[in-house]
């Protein structure tokens, strides 16, 4: 089961999936990422995702692409070593900044010029 929290702060929109991101749950994640694609700054917090497969990674990349096409910036927070290793191994961290904490990702985002 996947729950997705979305919150807006003064500086950015936060998207926080909670649960496994896989072929069974990726549709909901993809839908929420489409809804927040117009954010000027999007922070995706993967700290509560214990597992992500290629479908989840694909949805994540697609969401980032849509946000960037709308002129937005994206950063990812992930404090889970196994997931962080996946993001580094796949080269994902070359697409967007990946920080260990939400605060770190927010700092990178707010330093970037808004679209």
Backbone as CSV, one residue per row, in Angstrom:
resi,resn,N_x,N_y,N_z,CA_x,CA_y,CA_z,C_x,C_y,C_z
1,UNK,0.846,-1.191,0.000,0.000,0.000,0.000,0.888,1.250,0.000
2,UNK,0.505,2.212,-0.827,1.269,3.452,-0.942,0.365,4.626,-0.607
3,UNK,0.828,5.468,0.279,0.149,6.731,0.557,1.077,7.827,0.063
4,UNK,0.499,8.904,-0.420,1.313,10.001,-0.932,0.837,11.298,-0.300
5,UNK,1.738,11.924,0.429,1.428,13.199,1.063,1.951,14.312,0.162
6,UNK,1.145,15.344,-0.016,1.564,16.524,-0.763,1.313,17.734,0.120
7,UNK,2.312,18.571,0.257,2.187,19.782,1.067,2.923,20.916,0.373
8,UNK,2.428,22.105,0.567,3.095,23.281,0.002,3.653,24.127,1.134
9,UNK,4.880,24.568,0.950,5.481,25.512,1.885,5.663,26.813,1.117
10,UNK,6.187,27.797,1.782,6.453,29.071,1.137,7.469,28.908,0.007
11,UNK,8.387,27.957,0.172,9.513,27.825,-0.751,9.376,26.726,-1.796
12,UNK,8.604,25.674,-1.497,8.542,24.540,-2.415,7.297,23.693,-2.166
13,UNK,7.028,22.789,-3.116,5.974,21.792,-2.961,6.648,20.488,-2.582
14,UNK,6.127,19.840,-1.554,6.692,18.584,-1.065,5.804,17.428,-1.493
15,UNK,6.406,16.411,-2.099,5.711,15.171,-2.454,6.398,14.056,-1.684
16,UNK,5.641,13.384,-0.795,6.249,12.370,0.062,5.465,11.048,-0.056
17,UNK,5.952,10.135,-0.909,5.336,8.803,-0.947,5.721,8.018,0.314
18,UNK,4.764,7.263,0.841,4.997,6.445,2.032,4.567,5.023,1.703
19,UNK,5.541,4.126,1.567,5.261,2.742,1.204,6.107,2.335,0.010
20,UNK,5.861,1.134,-0.469,6.652,0.608,-1.582,6.216,1.215,-2.906
21,UNK,7.204,1.594,-3.707,6.963,2.136,-5.038,7.309,1.048,-6.048
22,UNK,6.283,0.372,-6.543,6.528,-0.723,-7.472,5.440,-0.738,-8.543
23,UNK,5.449,-1.766,-9.364,4.508,-1.852,-10.474,3.050,-1.795,-10.013
24,UNK,2.765,-2.219,-8.793,1.399,-2.231,-8.281,0.941,-0.863,-7.785
25,UNK,1.854,-0.021,-7.355,1.485,1.256,-6.747,1.907,2.469,-7.575
26,UNK,2.636,2.238,-8.645,3.248,3.338,-9.386,2.225,4.249,-10.062
27,UNK,1.047,3.728,-10.380,0.022,4.549,-11.037,-0.373,5.750,-10.194
28,UNK,-0.576,5.526,-8.904,-0.939,6.622,-7.999,0.185,7.648,-7.916
29,UNK,1.420,7.171,-7.830,2.578,8.051,-7.736,2.696,8.902,-9.000
30,UNK,2.538,8.260,-10.141,2.623,8.956,-11.422,1.552,10.048,-11.508
31,UNK,0.348,9.727,-11.043,-0.762,10.676,-11.073,-0.477,11.905,-10.199
32,UNK,0.023,11.672,-8.992,0.333,12.785,-8.095,1.460,13.633,-8.675
33,UNK,2.470,12.997,-9.242,3.566,13.766,-9.851,3.056,14.630,-11.001
34,UNK,2.072,14.149,-11.737,1.481,14.953,-12.813,0.767,16.172,-12.239
35,UNK,0.089,15.969,-11.106,-0.651,17.063,-10.466,0.275,18.158,-9.949
36,UNK,1.479,17.802,-9.514,2.398,18.799,-8.945,3.462,19.268,-9.946
37,UNK,3.319,18.856,-11.197,4.337,19.163,-12.209,4.490,20.652,-12.485
38,UNK,3.504,21.452,-12.117,3.597,22.893,-12.380,4.279,23.648,-11.239
39,UNK,4.728,22.937,-10.214,5.418,23.585,-9.095,6.721,24.210,-9.583
40,UNK,7.038,25.402,-9.073,8.307,26.015,-9.479,9.472,25.311,-8.797
41,UNK,9.232,24.779,-7.582,10.238,23.987,-6.866,9.540,22.775,-6.269
42,UNK,9.999,21.597,-6.650,9.406,20.346,-6.178,10.439,19.544,-5.410
43,UNK,10.088,19.179,-4.191,10.967,18.350,-3.369,10.273,17.001,-3.193
44,UNK,10.929,15.941,-3.638,10.382,14.587,-3.517,11.147,13.889,-2.406
45,UNK,10.424,13.538,-1.354,11.037,12.904,-0.184,10.792,11.398,-0.234
46,UNK,11.854,10.637,-0.498,11.751,9.176,-0.597,12.145,8.469,0.702
47,UNK,12.262,9.217,1.784,12.736,8.649,3.048,11.826,7.573,3.627
48,UNK,10.541,7.577,3.229,9.594,6.577,3.736,9.239,5.538,2.682
49,UNK,10.153,5.360,1.713,9.968,4.342,0.670,10.984,3.231,0.924
50,UNK,10.537,2.088,1.473,11.483,1.013,1.778,11.952,0.241,0.540
51,UNK,11.180,0.340,-0.564,11.520,-0.416,-1.772,11.024,0.346,-2.992
52,UNK,11.851,0.382,-4.052,11.438,0.976,-5.316,11.998,0.128,-6.443
53,UNK,11.125,-0.264,-7.371,11.597,-1.046,-8.515,11.724,-0.136,-9.738
54,UNK,11.969,-0.739,-10.889,12.197,0.052,-12.105,10.965,0.858,-12.496
55,UNK,9.775,0.365,-12.208,8.551,1.117,-12.515,8.510,2.397,-11.686
56,UNK,8.874,2.295,-10.413,8.912,3.472,-9.547,9.950,4.469,-10.007
57,UNK,11.124,3.969,-10.385,12.196,4.833,-10.879,11.771,5.536,-12.166
58,UNK,11.103,4.798,-13.036,10.615,5.387,-14.291,9.599,6.491,-14.042
59,UNK,8.684,6.265,-13.098,7.685,7.286,-12.761,8.354,8.518,-12.175
60,UNK,9.356,8.298,-11.344,10.096,9.390,-10.726,10.779,10.243,-11.800
61,UNK,11.449,9.599,-12.743,12.127,10.308,-13.825,11.116,11.055,-14.702
62,UNK,9.986,10.417,-14.981,8.940,11.069,-15.779,8.386,12.305,-15.083
63,UNK,8.177,12.208,-13.774,7.678,13.345,-13.012,8.659,14.501,-13.001
64,UNK,9.933,14.178,-12.883,10.976,15.202,-12.903,11.009,15.883,-14.272
65,UNK,10.908,15.088,-15.314,10.920,15.641,-16.677,9.740,16.605,-16.883
66,UNK,8.538,16.212,-16.441,7.362,17.073,-16.593,7.524,18.376,-15.814
67,UNK,8.060,18.283,-14.607,8.256,19.490,-13.801,9.253,20.417,-14.473
68,UNK,10.320,19.855,-14.980,11.331,20.684,-15.660,10.782,21.294,-16.946
69,UNK,9.954,20.541,-17.665,9.346,21.079,-18.885,8.439,22.265,-18.573
70,UNK,7.894,22.296,-17.348,7.051,23.412,-16.901,7.894,24.541,-16.312
71,UNK,9.225,24.392,-16.341,10.114,25.433,-15.852,10.467,25.310,-14.381
72,UNK,10.162,24.164,-13.776,10.432,23.982,-12.351,11.760,23.303,-12.063
73,UNK,12.164,23.400,-10.810,13.372,22.729,-10.314,12.940,21.582,-9.406
74,UNK,13.761,20.526,-9.340,13.441,19.355,-8.532,14.664,18.931,-7.728
75,UNK,14.425,18.502,-6.492,15.458,17.872,-5.669,14.814,16.694,-4.952
76,UNK,15.640,15.721,-4.599,15.151,14.513,-3.930,15.836,14.376,-2.576
77,UNK,15.048,14.013,-1.573,15.589,13.690,-0.254,15.432,12.193,-0.052
78,UNK,16.496,11.548,0.393,16.429,10.115,0.635,17.480,9.722,1.666
79,UNK,17.022,9.328,2.828,17.934,8.929,3.891,18.103,7.424,4.002
80,UNK,17.536,6.671,3.059,17.653,5.208,3.095,18.855,4.767,2.259
81,UNK,19.860,4.167,2.899,21.085,3.793,2.171,20.837,2.901,0.954
82,UNK,19.930,1.939,1.043,19.716,1.043,-0.100,19.109,1.800,-1.274
83,UNK,18.182,2.693,-0.993,17.554,3.470,-2.055,18.526,4.507,-2.611
84,UNK,19.290,5.121,-1.745,20.293,6.092,-2.188,21.311,5.412,-3.098
85,UNK,21.708,4.193,-2.746,22.649,3.438,-3.571,22.040,3.172,-4.959
86,UNK,20.759,2.831,-5.002,20.069,2.615,-6.278,20.098,3.900,-7.119
87,UNK,19.813,5.033,-6.485,19.792,6.304,-7.212,21.181,6.668,-7.745
88,UNK,22.225,6.356,-6.970,23.593,6.633,-7.428,24.021,5.647,-8.517
89,UNK,23.706,4.371,-8.336,24.097,3.332,-9.289,23.475,3.554,-10.659
90,UNK,22.215,4.002,-10.680,21.517,4.210,-11.948,21.849,5.552,-12.587
91,UNK,22.629,6.376,-11.886,22.985,7.683,-12.431,21.908,8.731,-12.219
92,UNK,20.873,8.379,-11.463,19.771,9.288,-11.195,20.259,10.587,-10.559
93,UNK,21.273,10.466,-9.699,21.782,11.648,-8.993,22.490,12.626,-9.927
94,UNK,22.684,12.237,-11.186,23.229,13.183,-12.163,22.106,14.011,-12.798
95,UNK,20.861,13.531,-12.659,19.706,14.257,-13.189,19.251,15.359,-12.233
96,UNK,19.190,15.014,-10.958,18.720,15.951,-9.931,19.554,15.777,-8.672
97,UNK,19.622,16.813,-7.844,20.337,16.661,-6.574,19.628,15.656,-5.672
98,UNK,20.414,14.767,-5.062,19.879,13.816,-4.089,20.578,14.107,-2.768
99,UNK,19.789,14.510,-1.781,20.321,14.844,-0.469,19.786,13.864,0.561
100,UNK,20.499,13.732,1.668,20.109,12.769,2.697,18.879,13.199,3.490
101,UNK,18.666,14.515,3.615,17.554,15.018,4.421,16.672,15.965,3.612
102,UNK,15.451,16.147,4.093,14.543,17.107,3.478,15.146,18.508,3.567
103,UNK,15.758,18.803,4.705,16.371,20.123,4.896,17.489,20.366,3.874
104,UNK,18.305,19.343,3.631,19.377,19.454,2.647,18.844,19.657,1.243
105,UNK,17.813,18.899,0.882,17.211,19.041,-0.442,16.540,20.403,-0.582
106,UNK,15.906,20.871,0.490,15.248,22.182,0.459,16.288,23.290,0.273
107,UNK,17.421,23.149,0.907,18.483,24.150,0.778,18.977,24.228,-0.670
108,UNK,19.131,23.071,-1.316,19.562,23.039,-2.713,18.496,23.681,-3.600
109,UNK,17.233,23.348,-3.334,16.135,23.898,-4.127,16.014,25.407,-3.991
110,UNK,16.067,25.893,-2.776,15.865,27.329,-2.576,17.061,28.136,-3.064
111,UNK,18.194,27.490,-3.237,19.360,28.175,-3.796,19.250,28.287,-5.323
112,UNK,18.415,27.405,-5.909,18.248,27.404,-7.370,17.261,28.507,-7.755
113,UNK,17.489,29.148,-8.907,16.535,30.159,-9.349,15.204,29.502,-9.717
114,UNK,14.107,30.060,-9.273,12.786,29.491,-9.583,12.481,29.702,-11.046
115,UNK,11.817,28.675,-11.652,11.476,28.718,-13.059,10.689,29.915,-13.366
